[in-house]
Amino acid sequence: MGHHIIVCPADAALLNRLGGRAVVLRLTSLEDLDRAVGDARQAGALLHCAAVELRHPLGLLTLEERWKDIPIALAVPSVGRLRDVVGLMPLIRQMNIRIGLPADSAENLTGLRILASWGVACTATPGSGPIPWDRFSDLATYALFGLVPHGPVEPFDHLAKHYAANARTDFRGVWFEDPTRFVHMDASGRFAFSPAELAAGEFAGLTPDEVDRIDDSDFYRNRLESWRAVFLEKDGCASCPGWRICLGAFQNTARTEPRCRDAFGGLLDEIERHQASARKGRRELWQA
Amino acid sequence: MPNVLLTQSCVRSCPYCFAKRHMAESSPDDILSWENLIYIADFLQSSGERVFRLLGGEPTLHPDFNAMVLYLLERQFNVNVFTSGVMSDSVLGEMAELFAGLPPERFSLICNLNDPGKTRTPLAEQESIRRFLRLMSERVVPGFNIYRVDFDLDFLFQYINEFGLQRHIRVGIAHPIVGKKNLYIHVSQIDAVIARLFSYAPMFERVRVKPGLDCGFPICRFSDEQLAWLYRHTGGKSEFSCGPVVDIGPDMSVWPCFPLSSFHKRSLFEFNSMREIIDYYQHVHRSVRTEVGGLYDECDLCRHREDGICLGGCLAHSLARFQNEAPVRMKEIYQWDTTSSSARPTRPS
């Protein structure tokens, strides 16, 4: 089978076509979780995680102990009341869960820091509004240079682990949007490389079997090279110092809100500093 | 263990304190942000501290007070709050609800109480304090700051019995806030204060309440009999030390203690651990004490001071004295932050 993980609706009929493949199940309700996981198992699909996107704050959710071994990416719009979240913490700590909050509000960026300081794995997700970049940079500093161990904060943890000076690092995998790893499927069985491309009808024209041989696909190969289009323009992302870790993820808003440049330029410096600090004093053992 | 100020605003105007600003006058900068609270928690955790002390002003004025306490408890800190007991019904109600099931050592309060007979206290404030004491009861240690020689402690014993407070009174002596104007006990009045305090020894015994002395009492002003009584009734826990306690302000500035809040003010971000901060201020204190040993001439040659048992009373008295002299002493003595909002401390790059 191929190496791509298929992000798909939790539909039994769809899943039956995906046996033997790794899947991320998209859900909009926790009540469907048991059934969806059961369907995936029945179909012989390999569960990478259940991506549950909800409309309620974290504090208002009811979590069940029987879900603790299910890998879950939980996206909520806000933390809600801290007193409610504290009540969930004993179970959250047992669960295999990452909690995502939209990064377009200062309160959510604070919420991510609170959760991470409690040891919870978190993800800053795209929101509908502009990102408060100063606060975003502050969160990055905390994620990389916190004084005590804390839960990982994405995308910073991913960038710190995978950044290489002579390569591009695509952090959008933490949002399941790295085309080298994830492909998105709609209810009709059509494929694209992100939810936005799926919604816009930019289909890859692949079948599940062709996804297994995706490296042969011209559409896929062109998609991997699509970043070059940014450099057809002189300004904007083309001249951004943070390009190697952003890859134009915010190019749609960069013209009107260019502070992403400072944020990612600074983040790149911090990542390099973080990696240098991790390498310091580490002895490289000889290879036999 | 350090004190963390959630806000510099207060609802009271205690004569021994300079934090006289009321809520209406405080600026948004005057409250501790969540990011800074988390940084301080990380800093204290990495320094091995497990008790988080919250102060103000009046800490319950912080809009996220209860949430911050919840946060710290979830971080496995024990939380100790210094409060006036004057707070809104909603804050008090939520506090009582949220922390009802916790053991007192996890969440406790020291309530600084003023004698309603001697300190003008509006009726609404008195009622707020009584509501607080009634609801928080066994979590509360009453505290009292002596700022006049003719003080009375009777009301505290009454409160302890009426509201079931901890059977312990934290007794502090008001020191000069150097550079500010406040009522405090002058050096010449210390003997009278100690005599009056020990006139309450029978009451402490009868009501089975333990006294706890705050810092700055000089050991030489106690008779052997008084020291023996203290030893018996505090389990030997009396200390005659003088700081540094270390206060951390909402803007992340640090200073050695409340009376010295403008003295050698630095930024928390300049230090890597609590040990570094304490070492820094101990070094500053030692430098000052080479100029003058303590409150009395005898302090210079005192063996208790040499042995580290007593540090010669509160440093603030000595520093207050220097302020009125010509500046002929070592330069460290004159490093005061004379503006209330001087250059903001910044995180080191």
Interface residues (C-beta under 8 A of the other chain):
Chain A: R81 L82 R83 V86 M89 T110 R113 I114 S117 W118 D138 Y142 G146 L147 V148 H150
Chain B: W34 E35 I38 Y39 A41 D42 F43 Q45 S46 N66 A67 L70 Y71 L73 E74 R75 L98
